[in-house]
Structure formats: C-alpha cells, structure tokens
Amino acid sequence: MKTSEELLAELTQLTGMSAADWADFCSLPPEAQAAAAQSYRDQDWAKSPDVFGSVLSVLGVLATIAADVSGLAGAASAVAALKAL
C-alpha cells in the first residue's frame, strides 16, 4: 500500500498542484473544501475525465488511510467536494 506522502505526490503529478496544497485542501472543513473545489473547476485536470477520475481515485485511497496515518481526515469529504463539480 502506498503512503499518504506517495499519494500526495501522485496528486501533484496529476494536477500540478503541490503536495502541500492537496494536504491543505484535505484538512479544510467540508464547506471550505466545496468552495475551494469550485476554484479548481476551470483547471485543465478537472476538465479531463481521465485525469479527474484518477484524482478522485487517489483521494479515495487517501481517505481510507489518511485519518489514521497522516491527519488528512478530510480526504473523504474532499472526494465529495470534487464530485460536485
């Protein structure tokens, strides 16, 4: 199984956002995640169904391990915020 650091690095490769940006996004309360996700809507990675699907998949894996391992407990709500795009 990949570590949260490896998954954040994968998100960086997929989106061009930094690992710190993704960690910050996952640590936001759900309402703030929804607002931040709206700002991502115009990003190239969010417009590509393949890349967007990969981002959601990586966040889903982060959600299964993050609460215990890295403090990224908001990864599950991050998936929901991005799916709402």
C-alpha positions as CSV (number, residue, x, y, z in Angstrom):
1,M,0.0,0.0,0.0
2,K,1.2,3.5,-0.8
3,T,1.9,6.0,1.9
4,S,0.0,9.3,2.2
5,E,3.1,11.1,1.0
6,E,3.3,9.0,-2.1
7,L,-0.4,9.6,-2.8
8,L,0.0,13.3,-2.4
9,A,3.0,13.2,-4.8
10,E,0.7,11.3,-7.3
11,L,-1.8,14.1,-7.0
12,T,0.9,16.6,-7.6
13,Q,1.9,14.8,-10.8
14,L,-1.7,14.6,-12.0
15,T,-2.7,18.2,-11.3
16,G,0.4,20.3,-11.0
17,M,-0.7,21.4,-7.5
18,S,1.8,20.9,-4.7
19,A,1.5,18.2,-2.2
20,A,1.1,20.9,0.5
21,D,-1.8,22.4,-1.5
22,W,-3.5,19.0,-1.5
23,A,-2.8,18.4,2.2
24,D,-4.2,21.8,2.9
25,F,-7.3,21.1,0.8
26,C,-7.9,17.8,2.6
27,S,-7.6,19.5,6.0
28,L,-10.2,22.1,5.3
29,P,-13.7,21.8,6.7
30,P,-16.2,20.4,4.2
31,E,-17.7,23.8,3.4
32,A,-14.3,25.3,2.7
33,Q,-13.4,22.3,0.6
34,A,-16.6,22.8,-1.5
35,A,-15.6,26.5,-2.1
36,A,-12.0,25.5,-3.0
37,A,-13.2,22.8,-5.3
38,Q,-15.2,25.4,-7.2
39,S,-12.0,27.3,-7.9
40,Y,-10.5,24.1,-9.4
41,R,-13.3,23.7,-11.9
42,D,-11.5,25.6,-14.6
43,Q,-8.2,23.7,-14.2
44,D,-7.2,21.5,-17.1
45,W,-7.0,18.4,-14.8
46,A,-10.6,19.0,-13.7
47,K,-11.8,19.2,-17.3
48,S,-10.2,15.9,-18.3
49,P,-12.4,13.0,-17.4
50,D,-9.5,10.6,-17.2
51,V,-7.3,12.8,-15.0
52,F,-10.2,13.9,-12.9
53,G,-11.2,10.3,-12.4
54,S,-7.6,9.5,-11.4
55,V,-7.6,12.4,-8.9
56,L,-10.8,11.1,-7.3
57,S,-9.4,7.6,-7.1
58,V,-6.2,8.8,-5.4
59,L,-8.2,10.9,-3.0
60,G,-10.4,7.8,-2.3
61,V,-7.3,5.8,-1.3
62,L,-6.1,8.7,0.8
63,A,-9.5,8.7,2.6
64,T,-9.0,5.1,3.6
65,I,-5.6,5.7,5.2
66,A,-5.4,9.4,6.0
67,A,-7.3,9.7,9.2
68,D,-5.1,7.2,11.0
69,V,-1.8,7.9,9.3
70,S,-1.4,11.5,8.2
71,G,-4.1,13.6,9.8
72,L,-5.8,14.1,6.4
73,A,-9.1,13.1,7.8
74,G,-10.9,15.3,5.3
75,A,-9.9,13.3,2.3
76,A,-13.3,11.6,2.1
77,S,-15.1,15.0,2.1
78,A,-12.6,16.2,-0.5
79,V,-13.8,13.5,-2.8
80,A,-17.4,14.6,-2.3
81,A,-16.5,18.3,-2.9
82,L,-14.7,17.4,-6.2
83,K,-17.5,15.1,-7.3
84,A,-19.9,18.0,-7.0
85,L,-18.1,19.9,-9.8
